[in-house]
Amino acid sequence: MEREVVAEIAIIPIGTGDAGLSSHIAACIKLLEDRQDLSYQLTATGTILQGSLQRVLEVTGQMHEIPFTRGVSRVVTILKIDDRRDKKATISGKVQSVLESHPLTEA
């Protein structure tokens, strides 16, 4: 199996004429729904991806283009990649590691 990375992507359409961006983000997320080569988790401020570095970079480019196809004239895309090579990293494993180190209490 190919080594996997965990990444966070935020697609920010600019100049849409509307403060709401959810329809543009939903169109980007739709691209991920049927992919077998990536796992994803939608968050309030971005989307977490897990998969090979090649696939993450490929899908980032595809997601970046989606707002343009919807008439947006400017898009800012932010991508953070966690490429850990000493052990396998997963989305849930990273969260679990934090919880084991310092259990969070509910407010």
PDB file as gemmi writes it, atoms N, CA and C in Angstrom:
CRYST1    1.000    1.000    1.000  90.00  90.00  90.00 P 1                      
ATOM      1  N   MET A   1       0.843  -1.191   0.000  1.00  0.00           N  
ATOM      2  CA  MET A   1       0.000   0.000   0.000  1.00  0.00           C  
ATOM      3  C   MET A   1       0.882   1.245   0.000  1.00  0.00           C  
ATOM      4  N   GLU A   2       0.466   2.245  -0.748  1.00  0.00           N  
ATOM      5  CA  GLU A   2       1.190   3.501  -0.839  1.00  0.00           C  
ATOM      6  C   GLU A   2       1.050   4.285   0.466  1.00  0.00           C  
ATOM      7  N   ARG A   3       2.115   4.935   0.866  1.00  0.00           N  
ATOM      8  CA  ARG A   3       2.124   5.757   2.069  1.00  0.00           C  
ATOM      9  C   ARG A   3       1.070   6.852   1.949  1.00  0.00           C  
ATOM     10  N   GLU A   4       0.397   7.152   3.060  1.00  0.00           N  
ATOM     11  CA  GLU A   4      -0.669   8.147   3.052  1.00  0.00           C  
ATOM     12  C   GLU A   4      -0.285   9.376   3.866  1.00  0.00           C  
ATOM     13  N   VAL A   5      -0.863  10.492   3.493  1.00  0.00           N  
ATOM     14  CA  VAL A   5      -0.703  11.743   4.222  1.00  0.00           C  
ATOM     15  C   VAL A   5      -2.062  12.174   4.741  1.00  0.00           C  
ATOM     16  N   VAL A   6      -2.051  13.053   5.718  1.00  0.00           N  
ATOM     17  CA  VAL A   6      -3.258  13.699   6.199  1.00  0.00           C  
ATOM     18  C   VAL A   6      -3.097  15.172   5.849  1.00  0.00           C  
ATOM     19  N   ALA A   7      -4.099  15.758   5.249  1.00  0.00           N  
ATOM     20  CA  ALA A   7      -4.017  17.144   4.802  1.00  0.00           C  
ATOM     21  C   ALA A   7      -5.313  17.870   5.120  1.00  0.00           C  
ATOM     22  N   GLU A   8      -5.212  19.177   5.189  1.00  0.00           N  
ATOM     23  CA  GLU A   8      -6.399  20.008   5.355  1.00  0.00           C  
ATOM     24  C   GLU A   8      -6.440  21.005   4.208  1.00  0.00           C  
ATOM     25  N   ILE A   9      -7.589  21.100   3.573  1.00  0.00           N  
ATOM     26  CA  ILE A   9      -7.770  22.007   2.453  1.00  0.00           C  
ATOM     27  C   ILE A   9      -8.916  22.962   2.760  1.00  0.00           C  
ATOM     28  N   ALA A  10      -8.700  24.217   2.409  1.00  0.00           N  
ATOM     29  CA  ALA A  10      -9.763  25.222   2.510  1.00  0.00           C  
ATOM     30  C   ALA A  10      -9.838  25.930   1.164  1.00  0.00           C  
ATOM     31  N   ILE A  11     -10.999  25.888   0.550  1.00  0.00           N  
ATOM     32  CA  ILE A  11     -11.264  26.566  -0.716  1.00  0.00           C  
ATOM     33  C   ILE A  11     -12.044  27.836  -0.381  1.00  0.00           C  
ATOM     34  N   ILE A  12     -11.551  28.986  -0.818  1.00  0.00           N  
ATOM     35  CA  ILE A  12     -12.181  30.256  -0.475  1.00  0.00           C  
ATOM     36  C   ILE A  12     -12.510  31.026  -1.756  1.00  0.00           C  
ATOM     37  N   PRO A  13     -13.748  30.920  -2.233  1.00  0.00           N  
ATOM     38  CA  PRO A  13     -14.160  31.721  -3.388  1.00  0.00           C  
ATOM     39  C   PRO A  13     -14.261  33.197  -2.964  1.00  0.00           C  
ATOM     40  N   ILE A  14     -13.735  34.094  -3.769  1.00  0.00           N  
ATOM     41  CA  ILE A  14     -13.738  35.522  -3.442  1.00  0.00           C  
ATOM     42  C   ILE A  14     -14.511  36.276  -4.515  1.00  0.00           C  
ATOM     43  N   GLY A  15     -15.279  37.280  -4.076  1.00  0.00           N  
ATOM     44  CA  GLY A  15     -16.004  38.121  -5.015  1.00  0.00           C  
ATOM     45  C   GLY A  15     -17.231  37.458  -5.597  1.00  0.00           C  
ATOM     46  N   THR A  16     -17.916  36.660  -4.775  1.00  0.00           N  
ATOM     47  CA  THR A  16     -19.101  35.957  -5.265  1.00  0.00           C  
ATOM     48  C   THR A  16     -20.346  36.830  -5.228  1.00  0.00           C  
ATOM     49  N   GLY A  17     -20.268  37.963  -4.516  1.00  0.00           N  
ATOM     50  CA  GLY A  17     -21.442  38.812  -4.369  1.00  0.00           C  
ATOM     51  C   GLY A  17     -22.368  38.359  -3.263  1.00  0.00           C  
ATOM     52  N   ASP A  18     -21.971  37.304  -2.541  1.00  0.00           N  
ATOM     53  CA  ASP A  18     -22.782  36.749  -1.463  1.00  0.00           C  
ATOM     54  C   ASP A  18     -21.847  36.358  -0.330  1.00  0.00           C  
ATOM     55  N   ALA A  19     -22.224  36.675   0.898  1.00  0.00           N  
ATOM     56  CA  ALA A  19     -21.399  36.302   2.045  1.00  0.00           C  
ATOM     57  C   ALA A  19     -21.379  34.789   2.264  1.00  0.00           C  
ATOM     58  N   GLY A  20     -22.423  34.100   1.843  1.00  0.00           N  
ATOM     59  CA  GLY A  20     -22.504  32.653   2.005  1.00  0.00           C  
ATOM     60  C   GLY A  20     -21.703  31.929   0.924  1.00  0.00           C  
ATOM     61  N   LEU A  21     -20.923  30.967   1.340  1.00  0.00           N  
ATOM     62  CA  LEU A  21     -20.090  30.200   0.409  1.00  0.00           C  
ATOM     63  C   LEU A  21     -20.442  28.720   0.385  1.00  0.00           C  
ATOM     64  N   SER A  22     -21.441  28.317   1.151  1.00  0.00           N  
ATOM     65  CA  SER A  22     -21.717  26.894   1.325  1.00  0.00           C  
ATOM     66  C   SER A  22     -22.043  26.166   0.023  1.00  0.00           C  
ATOM     67  N   SER A  23     -22.703  26.804  -0.913  1.00  0.00           N  
ATOM     68  CA  SER A  23     -23.029  26.100  -2.165  1.00  0.00           C  
ATOM     69  C   SER A  23     -21.764  25.791  -2.961  1.00  0.00           C  
ATOM     70  N   HIS A  24     -20.788  26.691  -2.917  1.00  0.00           N  
ATOM     71  CA  HIS A  24     -19.514  26.442  -3.608  1.00  0.00           C  
ATOM     72  C   HIS A  24     -18.739  25.321  -2.924  1.00  0.00           C  
ATOM     73  N   ILE A  25     -18.740  25.338  -1.594  1.00  0.00           N  
ATOM     74  CA  ILE A  25     -18.021  24.299  -0.841  1.00  0.00           C  
ATOM     75  C   ILE A  25     -18.703  22.953  -1.042  1.00  0.00           C  
ATOM     76  N   ALA A  26     -20.019  22.936  -1.036  1.00  0.00           N  
ATOM     77  CA  ALA A  26     -20.752  21.682  -1.267  1.00  0.00           C  
ATOM     78  C   ALA A  26     -20.404  21.095  -2.633  1.00  0.00           C  
ATOM     79  N   ALA A  27     -20.246  21.947  -3.636  1.00  0.00           N  
ATOM     80  CA  ALA A  27     -19.861  21.463  -4.967  1.00  0.00           C  
ATOM     81  C   ALA A  27     -18.461  20.839  -4.932  1.00  0.00           C  
ATOM     82  N   CYS A  28     -17.566  21.419  -4.149  1.00  0.00           N  
ATOM     83  CA  CYS A  28     -16.216  20.852  -4.005  1.00  0.00           C  
ATOM     84  C   CYS A  28     -16.264  19.505  -3.283  1.00  0.00           C  
ATOM     85  N   ILE A  29     -17.068  19.419  -2.234  1.00  0.00           N  
ATOM     86  CA  ILE A  29     -17.179  18.177  -1.452  1.00  0.00           C  
ATOM     87  C   ILE A  29     -17.792  17.063  -2.292  1.00  0.00           C  
ATOM     88  N   LYS A  30     -18.701  17.405  -3.176  1.00  0.00           N  
ATOM     89  CA  LYS A  30     -19.326  16.399  -4.044  1.00  0.00           C  
ATOM     90  C   LYS A  30     -18.268  15.629  -4.828  1.00  0.00           C  
ATOM     91  N   LEU A  31     -17.193  16.305  -5.192  1.00  0.00           N  
ATOM     92  CA  LEU A  31     -16.094  15.659  -5.905  1.00  0.00           C  
ATOM     93  C   LEU A  31     -15.484  14.518  -5.087  1.00  0.00           C  
ATOM     94  N   LEU A  32     -15.545  14.624  -3.773  1.00  0.00           N  
ATOM     95  CA  LEU A  32     -14.921  13.630  -2.891  1.00  0.00           C  
ATOM     96  C   LEU A  32     -15.825  12.444  -2.579  1.00  0.00           C  
ATOM     97  N   GLU A  33     -17.114  12.592  -2.750  1.00  0.00           N  
ATOM     98  CA  GLU A  33     -18.081  11.618  -2.249  1.00  0.00           C  
ATOM     99  C   GLU A  33     -17.881  10.195  -2.745  1.00  0.00           C  
ATOM    100  N   ASP A  34     -17.571  10.005  -4.001  1.00  0.00           N  
ATOM    101  CA  ASP A  34     -17.484   8.655  -4.540  1.00  0.00           C  
ATOM    102  C   ASP A  34     -16.057   8.150  -4.711  1.00  0.00           C  
ATOM    103  N   ARG A  35     -15.091   8.887  -4.199  1.00  0.00           N  
ATOM    104  CA  ARG A  35     -13.695   8.474  -4.357  1.00  0.00           C  
ATOM    105  C   ARG A  35     -13.378   7.351  -3.380  1.00  0.00           C  
ATOM    106  N   GLN A  36     -12.768   6.311  -3.886  1.00  0.00           N  
ATOM    107  CA  GLN A  36     -12.349   5.190  -3.050  1.00  0.00           C  
ATOM    108  C   GLN A  36     -10.901   5.353  -2.577  1.00  0.00           C  
ATOM    109  N   ASP A  37     -10.170   6.279  -3.200  1.00  0.00           N  
ATOM    110  CA  ASP A  37      -8.749   6.427  -2.908  1.00  0.00           C  
ATOM    111  C   ASP A  37      -8.450   7.523  -1.890  1.00  0.00           C  
ATOM    112  N   LEU A  38      -9.486   8.171  -1.347  1.00  0.00           N  
ATOM    113  CA  LEU A  38      -9.332   9.217  -0.344  1.00  0.00           C  
ATOM    114  C   LEU A  38     -10.411   9.096   0.715  1.00  0.00           C  
ATOM    115  N   SER A  39     -10.028   9.407   1.945  1.00  0.00           N  
ATOM    116  CA  SER A  39     -11.011   9.591   3.011  1.00  0.00           C  
ATOM    117  C   SER A  39     -11.084  11.080   3.276  1.00  0.00           C  
ATOM    118  N   TYR A  40     -12.241  11.547   3.725  1.00  0.00           N  
ATOM    119  CA  TYR A  40     -12.340  12.971   4.032  1.00  0.00           C  
ATOM    120  C   TYR A  40     -13.274  13.192   5.201  1.00  0.00           C  
ATOM    121  N   GLN A  41     -13.084  14.343   5.833  1.00  0.00           N  
ATOM    122  CA  GLN A  41     -13.948  14.757   6.929  1.00  0.00           C  
ATOM    123  C   GLN A  41     -14.164  16.260   6.795  1.00  0.00           C  
ATOM    124  N   LEU A  42     -15.395  16.668   6.594  1.00  0.00           N  
ATOM    125  CA  LEU A  42     -15.742  18.076   6.502  1.00  0.00           C  
ATOM    126  C   LEU A  42     -15.720  18.682   7.897  1.00  0.00           C  
ATOM    127  N   THR A  43     -15.095  19.853   8.038  1.00  0.00           N  
ATOM    128  CA  THR A  43     -15.095  20.573   9.311  1.00  0.00           C  
ATOM    129  C   THR A  43     -15.686  21.957   9.066  1.00  0.00           C  
ATOM    130  N   ALA A  44     -15.794  22.732  10.110  1.00  0.00           N  
ATOM    131  CA  ALA A  44     -16.399  24.061   9.996  1.00  0.00           C  
ATOM    132  C   ALA A  44     -15.562  25.025   9.157  1.00  0.00           C  
ATOM    133  N   THR A  45     -14.254  24.809   9.096  1.00  0.00           N  
ATOM    134  CA  THR A  45     -13.391  25.763   8.398  1.00  0.00           C  
ATOM    135  C   THR A  45     -12.527  25.143   7.314  1.00  0.00           C  
ATOM    136  N   GLY A  46     -12.742  23.892   7.016  1.00  0.00           N  
ATOM    137  CA  GLY A  46     -11.952  23.231   5.982  1.00  0.00           C  
ATOM    138  C   GLY A  46     -12.363  21.781   5.856  1.00  0.00           C  
ATOM    139  N   THR A  47     -11.616  21.049   5.067  1.00  0.00           N  
ATOM    140  CA  THR A  47     -11.876  19.625   4.874  1.00  0.00           C  
ATOM    141  C   THR A  47     -10.570  18.874   5.085  1.00  0.00           C  
ATOM    142  N   ILE A  48     -10.619  17.821   5.901  1.00  0.00           N  
ATOM    143  CA  ILE A  48      -9.462  16.978   6.154  1.00  0.00           C  
ATOM    144  C   ILE A  48      -9.482  15.858   5.117  1.00  0.00           C  
ATOM    145  N   LEU A  49      -8.343  15.608   4.503  1.00  0.00           N  
ATOM    146  CA  LEU A  49      -8.197  14.538   3.520  1.00  0.00           C  
ATOM    147  C   LEU A  49      -7.165  13.541   4.004  1.00  0.00           C  
ATOM    148  N   GLN A  50      -7.354  12.275   3.655  1.00  0.00           N  
ATOM    149  CA  GLN A  50      -6.366  11.239   3.922  1.00  0.00           C  
ATOM    150  C   GLN A  50      -6.235  10.391   2.677  1.00  0.00           C  
ATOM    151  N   GLY A  51      -5.011  10.263   2.201  1.00  0.00           N  
ATOM    152  CA  GLY A  51      -4.746   9.469   1.009  1.00  0.00           C  
ATOM    153  C   GLY A  51      -3.313   9.648   0.581  1.00  0.00           C  
ATOM    154  N   SER A  52      -2.963   9.101  -0.556  1.00  0.00           N  
ATOM    155  CA  SER A  52      -1.595   9.261  -1.039  1.00  0.00           C  
ATOM    156  C   SER A  52      -1.348  10.734  -1.359  1.00  0.00           C  
ATOM    157  N   LEU A  53      -0.097  11.155  -1.245  1.00  0.00           N  
ATOM    158  CA  LEU A  53       0.249  12.540  -1.543  1.00  0.00           C  
ATOM    159  C   LEU A  53      -0.166  12.903  -2.963  1.00  0.00           C  
ATOM    160  N   GLN A  54       0.055  11.999  -3.896  1.00  0.00           N  
ATOM    161  CA  GLN A  54      -0.312  12.249  -5.296  1.00  0.00           C  
ATOM    162  C   GLN A  54      -1.805  12.511  -5.430  1.00  0.00           C  
ATOM    163  N   ARG A  55      -2.639  11.697  -4.789  1.00  0.00           N  
ATOM    164  CA  ARG A  55      -4.096  11.862  -4.879  1.00  0.00           C  
ATOM    165  C   ARG A  55      -4.556  13.143  -4.195  1.00  0.00           C  
ATOM    166  N   VAL A  56      -3.959  13.461  -3.044  1.00  0.00           N  
ATOM    167  CA  VAL A  56      -4.331  14.685  -2.335  1.00  0.00           C  
ATOM    168  C   VAL A  56      -4.021  15.905  -3.196  1.00  0.00           C  
ATOM    169  N   LEU A  57      -2.853  15.929  -3.821  1.00  0.00           N  
ATOM    170  CA  LEU A  57      -2.492  17.057  -4.680  1.00  0.00           C  
ATOM    171  C   LEU A  57      -3.402  17.126  -5.905  1.00  0.00           C  
ATOM    172  N   GLU A  58      -3.713  15.968  -6.462  1.00  0.00           N  
ATOM    173  CA  GLU A  58      -4.605  15.910  -7.633  1.00  0.00           C  
ATOM    174  C   GLU A  58      -5.989  16.456  -7.304  1.00  0.00           C  
ATOM    175  N   VAL A  59      -6.569  15.988  -6.217  1.00  0.00           N  
ATOM    176  CA  VAL A  59      -7.928  16.413  -5.864  1.00  0.00           C  
ATOM    177  C   VAL A  59      -7.939  17.872  -5.414  1.00  0.00           C  
ATOM    178  N   THR A  60      -6.852  18.344  -4.813  1.00  0.00           N  
ATOM    179  CA  THR A  60      -6.769  19.760  -4.448  1.00  0.00           C  
ATOM    180  C   THR A  60      -6.888  20.634  -5.687  1.00  0.00           C  
ATOM    181  N   GLY A  61      -6.184  20.273  -6.742  1.00  0.00           N  
ATOM    182  CA  GLY A  61      -6.278  21.022  -7.993  1.00  0.00           C  
ATOM    183  C   GLY A  61      -7.676  20.993  -8.574  1.00  0.00           C  
ATOM    184  N   GLN A  62      -8.316  19.838  -8.507  1.00  0.00           N  
ATOM    185  CA  GLN A  62      -9.676  19.712  -9.029  1.00  0.00           C  
ATOM    186  C   GLN A  62     -10.661  20.538  -8.210  1.00  0.00           C  
ATOM    187  N   MET A  63     -10.523  20.503  -6.887  1.00  0.00           N  
ATOM    188  CA  MET A  63     -11.423  21.278  -6.023  1.00  0.00           C  
ATOM    189  C   MET A  63     -11.206  22.777  -6.230  1.00  0.00           C  
ATOM    190  N   HIS A  64      -9.967  23.189  -6.434  1.00  0.00           N  
ATOM    191  CA  HIS A  64      -9.642  24.599  -6.674  1.00  0.00           C  
ATOM    192  C   HIS A  64     -10.362  25.121  -7.914  1.00  0.00           C  
ATOM    193  N   GLU A  65     -10.505  24.277  -8.917  1.00  0.00           N  
ATOM    194  CA  GLU A  65     -11.128  24.693 -10.182  1.00  0.00           C  
ATOM    195  C   GLU A  65     -12.648  24.796 -10.112  1.00  0.00           C  
ATOM    196  N   ILE A  66     -13.291  24.096  -9.207  1.00  0.00           N  
ATOM    197  CA  ILE A  66     -14.755  24.034  -9.177  1.00  0.00           C  
ATOM    198  C   ILE A  66     -15.422  25.405  -9.054  1.00  0.00           C  
ATOM    199  N   PRO A  67     -15.006  26.286  -8.133  1.00  0.00           N  
ATOM    200  CA  PRO A  67     -15.669  27.591  -8.078  1.00  0.00           C  
ATOM    201  C   PRO A  67     -15.556  28.380  -9.386  1.00  0.00           C  
ATOM    202  N   PHE A  68     -14.447  28.217 -10.112  1.00  0.00           N  
ATOM    203  CA  PHE A  68     -14.308  28.901 -11.399  1.00  0.00           C  
ATOM    204  C   PHE A  68     -15.376  28.423 -12.379  1.00  0.00           C  
ATOM    205  N   THR A  69     -15.692  27.128 -12.349  1.00  0.00           N  
ATOM    206  CA  THR A  69     -16.717  26.599 -13.252  1.00  0.00           C  
ATOM    207  C   THR A  69     -18.106  27.107 -12.879  1.00  0.00           C  
ATOM    208  N   ARG A  70     -18.225  27.666 -11.679  1.00  0.00           N  
ATOM    209  CA  ARG A  70     -19.499  28.199 -11.191  1.00  0.00           C  
ATOM    210  C   ARG A  70     -19.559  29.726 -11.312  1.00  0.00           C  
ATOM    211  N   GLY A  71     -18.606  30.309 -12.037  1.00  0.00           N  
ATOM    212  CA  GLY A  71     -18.645  31.734 -12.303  1.00  0.00           C  
ATOM    213  C   GLY A  71     -17.834  32.620 -11.368  1.00  0.00           C  
ATOM    214  N   VAL A  72     -17.137  32.039 -10.410  1.00  0.00           N  
ATOM    215  CA  VAL A  72     -16.304  32.822  -9.502  1.00  0.00           C  
ATOM    216  C   VAL A  72     -15.040  33.241 -10.256  1.00  0.00           C  
ATOM    217  N   SER A  73     -14.592  34.476 -10.035  1.00  0.00           N  
ATOM    218  CA  SER A  73     -13.420  34.952 -10.775  1.00  0.00           C  
ATOM    219  C   SER A  73     -12.123  34.901  -9.969  1.00  0.00           C  
ATOM    220  N   ARG A  74     -12.215  34.593  -8.666  1.00  0.00           N  
ATOM    221  CA  ARG A  74     -11.008  34.493  -7.846  1.00  0.00           C  
ATOM    222  C   ARG A  74     -11.219  33.438  -6.770  1.00  0.00           C  
ATOM    223  N   VAL A  75     -10.203  32.587  -6.582  1.00  0.00           N  
ATOM    224  CA  VAL A  75     -10.265  31.525  -5.576  1.00  0.00           C  
ATOM    225  C   VAL A  75      -8.928  31.466  -4.845  1.00  0.00           C  
ATOM    226  N   VAL A  76      -8.994  31.430  -3.528  1.00  0.00           N  
ATOM    227  CA  VAL A  76      -7.809  31.207  -2.707  1.00  0.00           C  
ATOM    228  C   VAL A  76      -7.941  29.809  -2.123  1.00  0.00           C  
ATOM    229  N   THR A  77      -6.907  29.007  -2.292  1.00  0.00           N  
ATOM    230  CA  THR A  77      -6.904  27.648  -1.747  1.00  0.00           C  
ATOM    231  C   THR A  77      -5.731  27.515  -0.786  1.00  0.00           C  
ATOM    232  N   ILE A  78      -6.033  27.028   0.408  1.00  0.00           N  
ATOM    233  CA  ILE A  78      -5.009  26.804   1.427  1.00  0.00           C  
ATOM    234  C   ILE A  78      -4.907  25.299   1.645  1.00  0.00           C  
ATOM    235  N   LEU A  79      -3.685  24.771   1.569  1.00  0.00           N  
ATOM    236  CA  LEU A  79      -3.456  23.337   1.748  1.00  0.00           C  
ATOM    237  C   LEU A  79      -2.350  23.127   2.770  1.00  0.00           C  
ATOM    238  N   LYS A  80      -2.652  22.357   3.817  1.00  0.00           N  
ATOM    239  CA  LYS A  80      -1.655  21.940   4.802  1.00  0.00           C  
ATOM    240  C   LYS A  80      -1.505  20.429   4.669  1.00  0.00           C  
ATOM    241  N   ILE A  81      -0.270  19.957   4.600  1.00  0.00           N  
ATOM    242  CA  ILE A  81      -0.014  18.527   4.446  1.00  0.00           C  
ATOM    243  C   ILE A  81       0.821  18.043   5.616  1.00  0.00           C  
ATOM    244  N   ASP A  82       0.354  16.985   6.270  1.00  0.00           N  
ATOM    245  CA  ASP A  82       1.112  16.310   7.320  1.00  0.00           C  
ATOM    246  C   ASP A  82       1.597  14.993   6.731  1.00  0.00           C  
ATOM    247  N   ASP A  83       2.876  14.937   6.405  1.00  0.00           N  
ATOM    248  CA  ASP A  83       3.488  13.774   5.754  1.00  0.00           C  
ATOM    249  C   ASP A  83       4.425  13.124   6.761  1.00  0.00           C  
ATOM    250  N   ARG A  84       3.894  12.200   7.515  1.00  0.00           N  
ATOM    251  CA  ARG A  84       4.665  11.537   8.569  1.00  0.00           C  
ATOM    252  C   ARG A  84       5.235  10.232   8.019  1.00  0.00           C  
ATOM    253  N   ARG A  85       6.552  10.072   8.137  1.00  0.00           N  
ATOM    254  CA  ARG A  85       7.195   8.909   7.536  1.00  0.00           C  
ATOM    255  C   ARG A  85       7.702   7.888   8.549  1.00  0.00           C  
ATOM    256  N   ASP A  86       7.565   8.181   9.838  1.00  0.00           N  
ATOM    257  CA  ASP A  86       8.034   7.220  10.832  1.00  0.00           C  
ATOM    258  C   ASP A  86       6.943   6.245  11.271  1.00  0.00           C  
ATOM    259  N   LYS A  87       5.687   6.596  11.018  1.00  0.00           N  
ATOM    260  CA  LYS A  87       4.584   5.684  11.303  1.00  0.00           C  
ATOM    261  C   LYS A  87       3.364   6.133  10.518  1.00  0.00           C  
ATOM    262  N   LYS A  88       2.391   5.246  10.393  1.00  0.00           N  
ATOM    263  CA  LYS A  88       1.170   5.564   9.645  1.00  0.00           C  
ATOM    264  C   LYS A  88       0.355   6.599  10.405  1.00  0.00           C  
ATOM    265  N   ALA A  89      -0.102   7.605   9.687  1.00  0.00           N  
ATOM    266  CA  ALA A  89      -0.951   8.634  10.277  1.00  0.00           C  
ATOM    267  C   ALA A  89      -2.333   8.557   9.642  1.00  0.00           C  
ATOM    268  N   THR A  90      -3.356   8.681  10.480  1.00  0.00           N  
ATOM    269  CA  THR A  90      -4.732   8.702   9.999  1.00  0.00           C  
ATOM    270  C   THR A  90      -5.461   9.872  10.641  1.00  0.00           C  
ATOM    271  N   ILE A  91      -6.574  10.242  10.070  1.00  0.00           N  
ATOM    272  CA  ILE A  91      -7.375  11.335  10.632  1.00  0.00           C  
ATOM    273  C   ILE A  91      -7.772  10.998  12.067  1.00  0.00           C  
ATOM    274  N   SER A  92      -8.368   9.841  12.257  1.00  0.00           N  
ATOM    275  CA  SER A  92      -8.845   9.464  13.592  1.00  0.00           C  
ATOM    276  C   SER A  92      -7.685   9.238  14.558  1.00  0.00           C  
ATOM    277  N   GLY A  93      -6.580   8.727  14.058  1.00  0.00           N  
ATOM    278  CA  GLY A  93      -5.417   8.489  14.908  1.00  0.00           C  
ATOM    279  C   GLY A  93      -4.829   9.781  15.451  1.00  0.00           C  
ATOM    280  N   LYS A  94      -4.829  10.823  14.640  1.00  0.00           N  
ATOM    281  CA  LYS A  94      -4.309  12.113  15.086  1.00  0.00           C  
ATOM    282  C   LYS A  94      -5.197  12.698  16.186  1.00  0.00           C  
ATOM    283  N   VAL A  95      -6.505  12.580  16.021  1.00  0.00           N  
ATOM    284  CA  VAL A  95      -7.437  13.074  17.042  1.00  0.00           C  
ATOM    285  C   VAL A  95      -7.280  12.258  18.315  1.00  0.00           C  
ATOM    286  N   GLN A  96      -7.212  10.947  18.183  1.00  0.00           N  
ATOM    287  CA  GLN A  96      -7.080  10.073  19.343  1.00  0.00           C  
ATOM    288  C   GLN A  96      -5.794  10.358  20.114  1.00  0.00           C  
ATOM    289  N   SER A  97      -4.719  10.645  19.411  1.00  0.00           N  
ATOM    290  CA  SER A  97      -3.448  10.964  20.051  1.00  0.00           C  
ATOM    291  C   SER A  97      -3.563  12.194  20.942  1.00  0.00           C  
ATOM    292  N   VAL A  98      -4.278  13.204  20.477  1.00  0.00           N  
ATOM    293  CA  VAL A  98      -4.483  14.410  21.279  1.00  0.00           C  
ATOM    294  C   VAL A  98      -5.317  14.085  22.506  1.00  0.00           C  
ATOM    295  N   LEU A  99      -6.390  13.328  22.322  1.00  0.00           N  
ATOM    296  CA  LEU A  99      -7.269  12.989  23.437  1.00  0.00           C  
ATOM    297  C   LEU A  99      -6.553  12.152  24.482  1.00  0.00           C  
ATOM    298  N   GLU A 100      -5.666  11.274  24.061  1.00  0.00           N  
ATOM    299  CA  GLU A 100      -4.902  10.437  25.004  1.00  0.00           C  
ATOM    300  C   GLU A 100      -3.874  11.268  25.758  1.00  0.00           C  
ATOM    301  N   SER A 101      -3.327  12.283  25.101  1.00  0.00           N  
ATOM    302  CA  SER A 101      -2.309  13.133  25.737  1.00  0.00           C  
ATOM    303  C   SER A 101      -2.917  14.097  26.746  1.00  0.00           C  
ATOM    304  N   HIS A 102      -4.107  14.563  26.436  1.00  0.00           N  
ATOM    305  CA  HIS A 102      -4.755  15.540  27.300  1.00  0.00           C  
ATOM    306  C   HIS A 102      -6.263  15.453  27.092  1.00  0.00           C  
ATOM    307  N   PRO A 103      -6.955  14.638  27.863  1.00  0.00           N  
ATOM    308  CA  PRO A 103      -8.405  14.491  27.678  1.00  0.00           C  
ATOM    309  C   PRO A 103      -9.116  15.837  27.758  1.00  0.00           C  
ATOM    310  N   LEU A 104      -9.977  16.066  26.800  1.00  0.00           N  
ATOM    311  CA  LEU A 104     -10.732  17.306  26.743  1.00  0.00           C  
ATOM    312  C   LEU A 104     -12.015  17.154  27.542  1.00  0.00           C  
ATOM    313  N   THR A 105     -12.423  18.227  28.198  1.00  0.00           N  
ATOM    314  CA  THR A 105     -13.685  18.202  28.907  1.00  0.00           C  
ATOM    315  C   THR A 105     -14.681  19.047  28.149  1.00  0.00           C  
ATOM    316  N   GLU A 106     -15.928  18.670  28.229  1.00  0.00           N  
ATOM    317  CA  GLU A 106     -16.980  19.429  27.548  1.00  0.00           C  
ATOM    318  C   GLU A 106     -17.272  20.691  28.323  1.00  0.00           C  
ATOM    319  N   ALA A 107     -17.554  21.759  27.583  1.00  0.00           N  
ATOM    320  CA  ALA A 107     -17.863  23.050  28.220  1.00  0.00           C  
ATOM    321  C   ALA A 107     -19.268  23.091  28.727  1.00  0.00           C  
TER     322      ALA A 107                                                      
END                                                                             
